[in-house]
Amino acid sequence: MPRSDNDQPPATYVLDGQWPDARLREGAPLSAHYAQRLARNLAAAIDRSGLSVRALGLQAGISHSCISRMLHGWTLPDIGTLARIEAALDTRVWPGPMAELGSSDN
């Protein structure tokens, strides 16, 4: 799937630290910042749910490897995948408006 403005996979913009808690390089695209927050939100929601990544995939009707790639910053989800994950977890994981990202993300 093509990426917006030829953005690279989000984790490729890590300056130091480990994804998703790493500091991103200056000039990292907005998609990398959103993906970082998404990965944090998703990991926390999975932890709260008590589901494994594999069980979440089954419940959401998507592959567990797709979820794993999002958690590791290797890919961005499409809107359908995101909707199925949020429905399966019964919680919002998308980071929302840019104002919610704040300056502490990088």
ZIDAPE-V682495 format. One record per residue. N is the residue number from 1. RES is the residue in three letters. NEAR is the number of other C-alpha atoms within 10 Angstrom. Layout:
BEGIN
[[N;RES;NEAR] [N;RES;NEAR]]
END
This chain:
BEGIN
[[1;MET;7] [2;PRO;7] [3;ARG;11] [4;SER;9] [5;ASP;8] [6;ASN;8] [7;ASP;15] [8;GLN;17] [9;PRO;18] [10;PRO;25] [11;ALA;22] [12;THR;15] [13;TYR;21] [14;VAL;21] [15;LEU;15] [16;ASP;12] [17;GLY;10] [18;GLN;12] [19;TRP;20] [20;PRO;23] [21;ASP;15] [22;ALA;16] [23;ARG;18] [24;LEU;24] [25;ARG;14] [26;GLU;10] [27;GLY;7] [28;ALA;17] [29;PRO;17] [30;LEU;12] [31;SER;17] [32;ALA;23] [33;HIS;22] [34;TYR;20] [35;ALA;25] [36;GLN;30] [37;ARG;22] [38;LEU;24] [39;ALA;26] [40;ARG;20] [41;ASN;19] [42;LEU;23] [43;ALA;19] [44;ALA;12] [45;ALA;18] [46;ILE;17] [47;ASP;12] [48;ARG;10] [49;SER;14] [50;GLY;10] [51;LEU;14] [52;SER;12] [53;VAL;19] [54;ARG;15] [55;ALA;14] [56;LEU;21] [57;GLY;20] [58;LEU;13] [59;GLN;16] [60;ALA;19] [61;GLY;13] [62;ILE;16] [63;SER;16] [64;HIS;16] [65;SER;12] [66;CYS;16] [67;ILE;23] [68;SER;17] [69;ARG;15] [70;MET;22] [71;LEU;24] [72;HIS;18] [73;GLY;21] [74;TRP;15] [75;THR;20] [76;LEU;24] [77;PRO;16] [78;ASP;9] [79;ILE;10] [80;GLY;10] [81;THR;17] [82;LEU;18] [83;ALA;16] [84;ARG;17] [85;ILE;24] [86;GLU;17] [87;ALA;13] [88;ALA;16] [89;LEU;19] [90;ASP;11] [91;THR;13] [92;ARG;16] [93;VAL;21] [94;TRP;18] [95;PRO;19] [96;GLY;12] [97;PRO;8] [98;MET;10] [99;ALA;8] [100;GLU;9] [101;LEU;15] [102;GLY;8] [103;SER;7] [104;SER;6] [105;ASP;14] [106;ASN;17]]
END
